[in-house]
Amino acid sequence: RLPDLLIACVGGGSNALGLFHPFLGDSGVEMTGVEAAGKGLSTGFHAASLTAGRIGVLHGNKTYLLQDAGGQIRDAYAIAAGLDYPGVGPEHAWLHATGRARYVAVTDEEAVEAFVALSRHEGIIPALESAHAIAYAIKTTPAMARDSIVIINLSGRGDKDAETIAAMREGKG
């Protein structure tokens, strides 16, 4: 049977689109993209262009962007380098605008906790980017039916992020 929920991190968007695309026509499959809330959406230190941005044009694409009051592109922040971008691909802008996919944001702290949890419990060291998707799954899947099928897109490898994780856990990041 088809999965009930797809979860993937979203920076520019290719990671999530690789997972979402085959299921676009299957309305019973929920799709959730997870952006980097960084230090919190209210702090301005985040990369959540769909969750906290607005429509604009960058590099010839009309999409959701992080902008200041004058429409200038604002710096993005994410603990995960692959999510640190002030916009999102136009496909995600369309999925968001049409309501076909839902977009949420996860903080650095939540992503690091998920990174540690997956590493400890499953022996899988995820990339920090993917840890955002894992964090969302940890928060939401306990409320789902036990027979639900959830696919979390893991991309990259986390050994490259070990120093970043250690610094954050020691309060230096």
Secondary structure as GFF3:
##gff-version 3
##sequence-region A 1 173
A	DSSP	beta_strand	5	9	.	.	.	ID=ss1
A	DSSP	alpha_helix	14	20	.	.	.	ID=ss2
A	DSSP	three_ten_helix	21	23	.	.	.	ID=ss3
A	DSSP	beta_strand	30	38	.	.	.	ID=ss4
A	DSSP	three_ten_helix	41	43	.	.	.	ID=ss5
A	DSSP	alpha_helix	49	52	.	.	.	ID=ss6
A	DSSP	beta_strand	54	58	.	.	.	ID=ss7
A	DSSP	beta_strand	61	65	.	.	.	ID=ss8
A	DSSP	three_ten_helix	81	83	.	.	.	ID=ss9
A	DSSP	alpha_helix	90	98	.	.	.	ID=ss10
A	DSSP	beta_strand	102	107	.	.	.	ID=ss11
A	DSSP	alpha_helix	108	122	.	.	.	ID=ss12
A	DSSP	alpha_helix	128	140	.	.	.	ID=ss13
A	DSSP	three_ten_helix	141	143	.	.	.	ID=ss14
A	DSSP	beta_strand	150	152	.	.	.	ID=ss15
A	DSSP	three_ten_helix	159	161	.	.	.	ID=ss16
A	DSSP	alpha_helix	162	169	.	.	.	ID=ss17
###
